[in-house]
């Protein structure tokens, strides 16, 4: 049975929401929901697509790993994809996975022992290895002849950002692999010709607390959690600004090329031991287990102590230990079949809700925030939690004075889970919401659940159709059961519609100067409030005139000469960030960082963008009609035009560097071709050749498929060459390449 209109709409909504949350998590480092909530949305979409395959689209989040490269760094293809790991949340799910995959292994390795019998001198095929899942930023480190040559972020799993210069400042990552001096020469590990190590870079809790204490002292915006601070510091274009004290744990393999691979290529525990001997940090808390019961015992044991560790962890990764087993099981498009992550339940605590404050965000959205009696939870003291919206408060019946259960969603975001009704004091009052903006007094606008609104719209259309049909037949209209009336429980948001609201203005300023927008680090949240309250910031353009108000700024509390110098220099530097960053900072609804880059690169400067009509905006790849309309409206209303004029007058760069122009691509043998590079090339560095081919119109990929047009194979070409030959892909050597390249 084909999908209904409601199912089609739900699938589209889920895709949009998952893409948005992926961007918030991976690119903006600003998650709004927990990992568990994300997985629930993803599973719902997976179920819909499984039931109705016609709903599956090429860009569905179920078909991708997630994430996007950070702007400002060279993007490089991973030689081996960095896939995500499927999650499980219960002992039953974990047992089912181990048993199901173990049976499959038992068929392929019948004589290897383990869960299903057999004899073998090597470890059982079903042997497991468990490692803590550190909440950091995934990296791939490439060592050639023992020297660190490249460090890539995970990015979207197939390509990531080259942050080698920044990683060189991280003491925990060795620049050169050297066997441990405590190991006798005959037992030392050989240095591989090429070794790619996957791991996690993270900020220890003590460093995180020190960094945030310093930022608070400097009046800067605080990092939400150690992962955000790690992601933020790795985005610094200036390696000198990378926060010292970052740590690294190696936990996986990428490419391995070596005459002797003993110790590296048989089992994961031996691989970890080899890495440690070469100077790479590995997990101390890993465990090799023979059975599912042993594995669960370690999962439970680690849960008891994980909050006492010096780093943030939210799960345990369970892998089959032998690499031949991993290779046999293979991968799906998104994740390996040979490992899974068990995610621990969020730690909970009880506390008393003292007050509810309604905060106004940069878009005018009013969000209720709870202030609670301080309580220690998951490593930090918590005094505030988001209540999301009024409908959520009503559903949970959250009242001031209640004892509430709180947890950190995904170990990050404090939220109220439920009320402990048996501890409710007498005479508490049901929750209420403001009818006017608490900052400027403007009557609020209420937004209802779009699905419920859609139900009513569908009902109204059905009634109209039935009336028209009945009139033609001179009959009585058939009764159509109406949906439940819309009410307070269906409310999802309240908005202040006043664009001049002071609270919105301050929040827009905070967003505008943020790390992913204009990146004015010296202009933190507290400083913005100070300057706005003093009347020194009344519009966006005032930021770029602050150098003229130096004496007024120095008169403010805790404003020393050096701090003002840093502020003025940071603002001057921000003028050259380019059009994409400016657009991303202007809080244009539906236009985020990625959309801003699309618009800026397509038109090159703000005048061309303003001159574009709506059809031209909608025609851009990855731009939908809602986003195009929103940008068009902003650029052509009085407020938007005034902002653009202010920025021009301040000397802000409103141009964007255009993508590399294709050199005579129409006559090029590479134009429109999908090309893969493999092996060692004598005359080219791989990244330089990739860039050259792209200027000639080629699309360079990291993996061979039936859609590959040409494989360029250098010396020591491996599995990619074999696969290309089996698929009938055209293979070129370096001599053919040199003949075809323009002089």
Secondary structure, DSSP 8 states (H G I E B T S, - for coil): ----HHHHHHHHHHHHHHHHHHHHHHTS----S-HHHHHHHHHHHHHHHHH-GGG--TT-GGGS------TTS-EEE-SS---B--EE-SHHHHHHHHHHHHHHHHHHSTTS-GGG----SS--TT-EEEEEEE-SEEEEEEEETTEEEEEEE-TTSSEEEB-HHHHTT-TTS-SB----TTS-GGG-----SEEEEEEEEEE-HHHHHHHHHHHHHTT----SSHHHHHHHHHT-SSGGGS-TTEEEEEEEEEEEE-S--TTTSSBHHHHHHHHHHTT--B-SSEEEESSHHHHHHHHHHHHHHGGGSSS-EEEEEEEESBHHHHHHH-B-SSBBSSEEEEE----EEEEEEEEEEEEE-TTSEEEEEEEEEEEEETTEEEEEEE---HHHHHHHT--TT-EEEEEEETTTEEEEEEE-GGG--TT-------SB-TTT--BEEEEE-HHHHHHHHHHHHHHHHHHHHHHHHT-------------GGGEEEEEE--TT-HHHHHHHHHHHTSTTTT--TTS-HHHHHHHHHTTS-SSGGGGGGGGGGHHHHHTSTT--HHHHHHHHHHHHHHTTS-HHHHHHHTT-TT--HHHHHHHHHHHSBHHHHHH--HHHHHTSTT--HHHHHHHHHHHHSHHHHHHHHHHHHTT---B-------SSGGG-TTTT-EEEEESB-SS--HHHHHHHHHHTT-EEESS--TT--EEEE-BT--HHHHHHHHHT-EEE-HHHHHHHS--
